[in-house]
């Protein structure tokens, strides 16, 4: 039984040394991704900040170096809303012939008011949050499997509890609701993490698949996007309130860090904050899973759809 199951307590102070481990974090230029990168770098990890925007990525790298001098970090350009970018990046990473110990699928798009599409024509939340990370994970498996005790950490959300997979309209072409599409994408992320674990175990792979969620954290997901001036003002106000009464983005990174580093984190596990309704807290616990996320038949169907949409096939069953 893991420590979070026994005592409901794990803090960043307990994070083991990460010296000698290479860790890739998508969307690491801000929020949870940045704070996870900062803490991992301070523990000795070689951290790759995979960011879509070069300028923002360089600013994040400069900030990280100023807050954690003499750490080993690098910037990589990766746009999860473009399968060409995912393929190009993964080919370069695998071609370096270096082990990749941890992949943290952190980047995400949250509830744009209008339906937007990725470069490949997918609804942007499903295309980025789900399909982009599905393809990236599969393409990076060779690098992960050449390392010691490798892990894939996928960020879900408490929003998954209200999510439903609409297999008749996964791309929200018939009807688009910003939050419903986000909830669906986060449910799909959690189902992907569980299905990935099942397939890795069936293949006797050394790679672990672990999911985590940040609670309700003060990140730029609430503020960025194509919104009207009034909407931007309201979202900024909501973000400010979240920062006061719920999690900061630094606290929100703790479940990610547990999943990525804790010796007692379990493959197939799902972790979040300990506080009220898992919305906040500076300790980590095993998180609650909605019944629909345990639908193995639905997860297998989702996996097949992801393979068809991305053209990336791996871990066949």
Buried (B, 14 or more C-beta within 10 A) or exposed (E): EBBBEEEEBBEBEBBEEBEEBBBBBBBBBBBBBBBBBBBBBBBBBBBBBBBBEEEBBBBBBEBBEEEBEEBEBEBBBBBBBBBEBBBBBBEEBBEEEEBBBBBBBBBBBBBBEEBBEBEBEBBBBBBBBBBBBBBBBBBBBBBBBBBEEBBBBBBBBBBBBBBEBBEEEBBBEEEBEBEBBBBBBBBBBBBBBBBBBBBBBEBEBBBBBBBBBBBBBBBBBBBBBEBEEEEBEEBEEEBEEBBEEBBBBBBBBBBBBBBBBBEEBBBBBBBBBBBEEBBBBBBBBBBBBBEBBEBEEBBBBBBEBBBEBBEBEBBEE
